[in-house]
Amino acid sequence: MKKVLVVDDEENIRLLYREELEDEGYEVVVAGNAKEALEAFHSTDFDVITLDIKMPDMDGIELLRIIKEEKKEIPVILCSAYGRYKQDFRIWASDAYVVKSADLDELKLTIRQVLAA
């Protein structure tokens, strides 16, 4: 079973992602901030990570940098409610970018694609 780390500061998003991704057959670990994410990242081997960009303690772009410096082979999908980040060169280290939506089909498809690559 593939393991997914979902990092988002909004509890409702974490719960939704967990439920939807578990229904797809993934083992899901959630983190509400960068500190929790790094603890999980260092204690478990994940197959893919989804990161919210706007978080209070450390933004997802900075967390992306740390993750890629330590384990560049892990696919990271940035998720944001804001499409404007697509133009930010700092996200180029990510493997994909998904604009948040109530419909998680795009996220699910993107996870399948990065895992198949």
N, CA and C of each residue as an Amber inpcrd file, in Angstrom:
protein
   351
   0.8460000  -1.1770000   0.0000000   0.0000000   0.0000000   0.0000000
   0.8980000   1.2490000   0.0000000   0.6120000   2.1570000  -0.9120000
   1.3790000   3.3950000  -1.0180000   1.0200000   4.3410000   0.1230000
   2.0470000   5.0480000   0.6460000   1.8390000   5.9660000   1.7690000
   1.8850000   7.4120000   1.2840000   0.8880000   8.1790000   1.7360000
   0.7810000   9.5890000   1.3660000   0.8350000  10.4370000   2.6280000
   1.6640000  11.4650000   2.6080000   1.6860000  12.4650000   3.6780000
   0.9410000  13.6860000   3.1700000  -0.1180000  14.0720000   3.8830000
  -0.9120000  15.2450000   3.5420000  -0.5900000  16.3300000   4.5590000
  -0.1040000  17.4730000   4.0690000   0.2540000  18.5820000   4.9520000
  -0.6350000  19.7690000   4.6130000  -1.4730000  20.1540000   5.5760000
  -2.3750000  21.2930000   5.3820000  -2.7670000  21.8230000   6.7490000
  -2.8000000  23.1360000   6.8940000  -3.1470000  23.7140000   8.1920000
  -4.6470000  23.7280000   8.4490000  -5.4610000  23.4360000   7.4510000
  -6.9120000  23.4070000   7.6320000  -7.3680000  21.9840000   7.9410000
  -7.9570000  21.8140000   9.1270000  -8.3760000  20.4810000   9.5650000
  -9.3810000  19.8420000   8.6040000 -10.3240000  20.6230000   8.0980000
 -11.3340000  20.0690000   7.1830000 -10.6980000  19.5110000   5.9140000
  -9.6740000  20.1920000   5.4200000  -8.9640000  19.7050000   4.2280000
  -8.2450000  18.4010000   4.5540000  -7.5780000  18.3600000   5.7000000
  -6.8690000  17.1250000   6.0800000  -7.8390000  15.9500000   6.1750000
  -8.9870000  16.1740000   6.8090000  -9.9690000  15.0980000   6.9550000
 -10.5150000  14.6510000   5.6030000 -10.8330000  15.6180000   4.7430000
 -11.3400000  15.2940000   3.4100000 -10.3130000  14.5170000   2.6080000
  -9.0670000  15.0090000   2.5680000  -8.0140000  14.3240000   1.8120000
  -7.8000000  12.9170000   2.3550000  -7.7600000  12.7840000   3.6830000
  -7.5340000  11.4620000   4.2690000  -8.6340000  10.4910000   3.8300000
  -9.8830000  10.9140000   3.9950000 -11.0060000  10.0400000   3.6500000
 -10.9880000   9.6590000   2.1750000 -10.8180000  10.6470000   1.3070000
 -10.8440000  10.3870000  -0.1360000  -9.6680000   9.5150000  -0.5770000
  -8.4920000   9.7810000  -0.0390000  -7.3110000   9.0210000  -0.4610000
  -7.3070000   7.6110000   0.1280000  -7.8220000   7.4580000   1.3460000
  -7.9480000   6.1120000   1.9000000  -8.9370000   5.2910000   1.0770000
 -10.0010000   5.9520000   0.5820000 -10.9520000   5.2600000  -0.2950000
 -10.2900000   4.8100000  -1.5980000  -9.2240000   5.4950000  -1.9890000
  -8.4790000   5.1260000  -3.2010000  -7.4540000   4.0140000  -2.9180000
  -7.3190000   3.6300000  -1.6470000  -6.4090000   2.5430000  -1.3020000
  -5.0530000   2.9690000  -0.7630000  -4.8910000   4.2460000  -0.4510000
  -3.6260000   4.7360000   0.0910000  -3.6420000   4.7030000   1.6160000
  -2.4710000   4.5420000   2.2000000  -2.3040000   4.7670000   3.6350000
  -1.9760000   6.2460000   3.7800000  -2.7230000   6.9590000   4.6060000
  -2.5990000   8.4120000   4.6800000  -2.2020000   8.8460000   6.0860000
  -1.1880000   9.6980000   6.1510000  -0.7760000  10.3580000   7.3850000
  -0.9920000  11.8440000   7.1610000  -1.5750000  12.5260000   8.1510000
  -1.8250000  13.9620000   8.0020000  -0.9890000  14.7520000   8.9960000
  -0.6340000  15.9690000   8.5820000   0.1100000  16.8950000   9.4390000
  -0.5040000  18.2780000   9.2810000  -0.6650000  18.9830000  10.3950000
  -1.2990000  20.2960000  10.3760000  -0.3530000  21.4590000  10.2470000
   0.9490000  21.1830000  10.2920000   1.9380000  22.2590000  10.1470000
   3.2780000  21.6390000   9.7430000   4.2430000  22.5020000   9.5000000
   5.5440000  22.0330000   9.0130000   6.2730000  21.1810000  10.0480000
   6.1580000  21.5400000  11.3120000   6.8320000  20.7590000  12.3580000
   6.3090000  19.3240000  12.3780000   4.9780000  19.1680000  12.3800000
   4.3870000  17.8290000  12.3500000   4.7910000  17.0930000  11.0730000
   4.8240000  17.8210000   9.9730000   5.1850000  17.2110000   8.6870000
   6.6140000  16.6860000   8.7200000   7.5320000  17.4710000   9.2450000
   8.9310000  17.0440000   9.2970000   9.1120000  15.8560000  10.2360000
   8.3800000  15.8420000  11.3460000   8.4500000  14.6890000  12.2520000
   7.9910000  13.4280000  11.5310000   6.8710000  13.5150000  10.8230000
   6.3660000  12.3530000  10.0760000   7.3400000  11.9720000   8.9670000
   7.8420000  12.9560000   8.2430000   8.7690000  12.7450000   7.1280000
  10.0270000  12.0090000   7.5890000  10.5190000  12.3550000   8.7770000
  11.7400000  11.7390000   9.2790000  11.5050000  10.3670000   9.9100000
  10.2560000  10.0350000  10.2240000  10.0000000   8.7680000  10.8930000
   9.3480000   7.7090000   9.9960000   8.8890000   8.1100000   8.8240000
   8.1770000   7.1880000   7.9300000   8.6380000   7.4110000   6.4950000
   8.6640000   6.3480000   5.7180000   8.9680000   6.4720000   4.2930000
   7.6670000   6.6650000   3.5290000   7.5320000   7.7970000   2.8730000
   6.3320000   8.1050000   2.1040000   6.6050000   7.9200000   0.6240000
   5.5450000   7.6040000  -0.1070000   5.6470000   7.4560000  -1.5520000
   5.3280000   8.7580000  -2.2710000   4.5410000   9.6230000  -1.6210000
   4.1920000  10.9260000  -2.1910000   3.7670000  11.8490000  -1.0400000
   3.9950000  13.1420000  -1.2380000   3.6360000  14.1510000  -0.2370000
   2.8240000  15.2440000  -0.9180000   1.7150000  15.6480000  -0.2790000
   0.9770000  16.8160000  -0.7460000   1.2040000  17.9310000   0.2650000
   1.5200000  19.1120000  -0.2330000   1.8250000  20.2500000   0.6360000
   0.9360000  21.4380000   0.3160000   0.3210000  21.9810000   1.3520000
  -0.3500000  23.2710000   1.2250000   0.7550000  24.3190000   1.1450000
   0.5260000  25.3950000   0.4420000   1.5490000  26.4380000   0.3480000
   1.4460000  27.4140000   1.5090000   0.2550000  27.9190000   1.7690000
   0.0920000  28.9450000   2.8010000  -0.2080000  28.2940000   4.1480000
   0.8270000  28.2770000   5.0150000   0.6840000  27.7660000   6.3730000
   1.3320000  28.7630000   7.3180000   0.8860000  28.8000000   8.5630000
   1.3540000  29.8560000   9.4630000   2.8090000  29.7560000   9.9180000
   3.3200000  28.5690000  10.2080000   4.6640000  28.4900000  10.7750000
   5.7660000  28.4930000   9.7200000   5.5840000  27.7420000   8.6870000
   6.5370000  27.6760000   7.5730000   5.7110000  27.3820000   6.3420000
   5.9330000  28.1270000   5.2780000   5.1070000  27.8700000   4.0980000
   5.5630000  26.6010000   3.3810000   4.6780000  26.0950000   2.5430000
   4.9400000  24.8510000   1.8440000   6.1240000  24.9110000   0.9040000
   6.4280000  26.0840000   0.4010000   7.5720000  26.2180000  -0.5060000
   8.8810000  25.9950000   0.2500000   8.9730000  26.5280000   1.4540000
  10.1650000  26.3000000   2.2770000  10.2470000  24.8340000   2.6950000
   9.1180000  24.2580000   3.0490000   9.0800000  22.8450000   3.4190000
   9.4570000  21.9640000   2.2240000   9.0090000  22.3270000   1.0430000
   9.3880000  21.6280000  -0.1880000  10.9050000  21.6140000  -0.3440000
  11.5340000  22.7430000  -0.1090000  12.9960000  22.8470000  -0.2390000
  13.6900000  21.8710000   0.7170000  13.2330000  21.8230000   1.9640000
  13.8370000  20.9300000   2.9610000  13.6540000  19.4620000   2.5480000
  12.4490000  19.1250000   2.1360000  12.1650000  17.7410000   1.7350000
  13.0380000  17.3270000   0.5530000  13.1210000  18.1720000  -0.4500000
  13.8950000  17.8290000  -1.6520000  15.3960000  17.7840000  -1.3750000
  15.8650000  18.5730000  -0.4140000  17.2850000  18.5000000  -0.0540000
  17.6170000  17.1660000   0.6080000  16.6640000  16.6370000   1.3750000
  16.9070000  15.3910000   2.1000000  16.5780000  14.1450000   1.2760000
  15.4720000  14.1870000   0.5300000  15.0450000  13.0140000  -0.2490000
  14.4260000  13.4840000  -1.5580000  15.2600000  13.8200000  -2.5000000
  14.7540000  14.4060000  -3.7480000  13.9150000  13.4410000  -4.5790000
  14.0030000  12.1400000  -4.2820000  13.2580000  11.1650000  -5.0750000
  11.7730000  11.0810000  -4.7030000  11.3760000  11.6390000  -3.5560000
   9.9670000  11.5830000  -3.1470000   9.1700000  12.6280000  -3.9280000
   8.1290000  12.2060000  -4.6410000   7.3080000  13.1770000  -5.3620000
   6.5500000  14.0850000  -4.3850000   6.5570000  15.3720000  -4.6820000
   5.8500000  16.3510000  -3.8610000   4.8740000  17.1090000  -4.7550000
   3.6160000  17.1410000  -4.3100000   2.5690000  17.8660000  -5.0260000
   2.1870000  19.0720000  -4.1870000   2.3600000  20.2590000  -4.7230000
   1.9320000  21.4660000  -4.0280000   0.4490000  21.6820000  -4.3000000
  -0.2880000  22.0040000  -3.2480000  -1.7310000  22.2450000  -3.3470000
  -2.0150000  23.6240000  -2.7810000  -2.7190000  24.4150000  -3.5370000
  -3.0460000  25.7590000  -3.0670000  -4.3970000  26.1870000  -3.6000000
  -5.0450000  27.0270000  -2.8390000  -6.3050000  27.6180000  -3.3000000
  -6.0290000  28.7470000  -4.2880000  -4.7610000  29.0950000  -4.4310000
  -4.3750000  30.2310000  -5.2580000  -3.5980000  29.7710000  -6.4850000
  -4.1420000  30.0000000  -7.6600000  -3.4820000  29.6260000  -8.8960000
  -2.2540000  30.4610000  -9.2060000  -2.1320000  31.6190000  -8.5640000
  -1.0220000  32.5240000  -8.8820000   0.3540000  31.9330000  -8.5770000
   0.4200000  30.9530000  -7.6890000   1.7180000  30.3600000  -7.3550000
   2.3010000  29.5570000  -8.5110000   1.4750000  29.1990000  -9.4890000
   1.9870000  28.4560000 -10.6370000   3.1030000  29.2130000 -11.3420000
   3.1060000  30.5250000 -11.2280000   4.1100000  31.3570000 -11.8870000
   5.3540000  31.5790000 -11.0280000   5.3450000  31.1030000  -9.7900000
   6.4520000  31.3160000  -8.8530000   7.5500000  30.2900000  -9.1350000
   8.7370000  30.7690000  -9.4810000   9.8230000  29.8500000  -9.8380000
  10.2180000  28.9420000  -8.6850000   9.9090000  29.3040000  -7.4440000
  10.2990000  28.4760000  -6.2920000   9.5450000  27.1470000  -6.2470000
   8.4220000  27.0480000  -6.9460000   7.6770000  25.7820000  -6.9250000
   8.1810000  24.8000000  -7.9770000   9.1320000  25.2090000  -8.7820000
   9.6240000  24.3370000  -9.8510000  10.2280000  23.0470000  -9.3220000
  10.6460000  23.0270000  -8.0710000  11.2140000  21.8100000  -7.4820000
  10.1320000  20.7740000  -7.1890000   8.8790000  21.2000000  -7.1990000
   7.7920000  20.2490000  -6.9370000   7.5650000  19.3840000  -8.1800000
   6.8980000  18.2780000  -7.9740000   6.6150000  17.3750000  -9.0810000
   5.2940000  17.7040000  -9.7650000   4.4380000  18.4400000  -9.0550000
   3.1460000  18.8450000  -9.6240000   2.5510000  19.9560000  -8.7800000
   1.5580000  20.6170000  -9.3510000   0.8560000  21.7080000  -8.6750000
  -0.6340000  21.5270000  -8.9480000  -1.4200000  21.5200000  -7.8710000
  -2.8620000  21.3420000  -7.9940000  -3.5540000  22.4870000  -7.2740000
  -4.5010000  23.1170000  -7.9530000  -5.3110000  24.1440000  -7.3050000
  -6.4080000  23.4260000  -6.5330000  -6.5300000  23.7640000  -5.2420000
  -7.5220000  23.1120000  -4.3850000  -8.9260000  23.2940000  -4.9350000
  -9.7010000  22.2270000  -4.7530000 -11.0810000  22.2290000  -5.2150000
 -11.8580000  21.2390000  -4.3540000 -13.1640000  21.4150000  -4.2810000
 -14.0010000  20.4460000  -3.5710000 -13.9990000  19.1020000  -4.3020000
 -13.7250000  19.1350000  -5.5870000 -13.6260000  17.9290000  -6.4040000
 -12.1620000  17.4830000  -6.3960000 -11.8940000  16.3390000  -5.8110000
 -10.5080000  15.8780000  -5.6690000 -10.0250000  15.0090000  -6.8210000
 -10.7820000  14.9640000  -7.9070000 -10.3770000  14.1380000  -9.0420000
  -9.0090000  14.5400000  -9.5900000  -8.7520000  15.8340000  -9.7040000
  -7.4570000  16.2780000 -10.2280000  -6.3240000  15.8600000  -9.3030000
  -6.5180000  15.9990000  -8.0030000  -5.4880000  15.5890000  -7.0450000
  -5.2480000  14.0850000  -7.1310000  -6.3080000  13.2940000  -7.1700000
  -6.1680000  11.8390000  -7.2580000  -5.4390000  11.4280000  -8.5310000
  -5.7930000  12.0550000  -9.6320000  -5.1360000  11.7670000 -10.9000000
  -3.6550000  12.1420000 -10.8310000  -3.3670000  13.2830000 -10.2600000
  -1.9850000  13.7390000 -10.1530000  -1.1660000  12.7940000  -9.2840000
  -1.7390000  12.3260000  -8.1910000  -1.0300000  11.3660000  -7.3400000
  -0.7340000  10.0870000  -8.1230000  -1.7220000   9.5770000  -8.8510000
  -1.4810000   8.3810000  -9.6590000  -0.3700000   8.6080000 -10.6810000
  -0.3780000   9.7870000 -11.3050000   0.6320000  10.0900000 -12.3280000
   2.0370000  10.1700000 -11.7360000   2.2040000  10.8520000 -10.6130000
   3.5500000  10.9780000 -10.0540000   4.0510000   9.6430000  -9.4890000
   3.1310000   8.8120000  -9.0280000   3.5460000   7.4960000  -8.5360000
   3.9340000   6.5680000  -9.6910000   3.3180000   6.7690000 -10.8430000
   3.6210000   5.9330000 -12.0100000   4.9030000   6.3590000 -12.7200000
   5.3380000   7.5770000 -12.4860000   6.5240000   8.1130000 -13.1900000
   7.8080000   7.4310000 -12.7520000
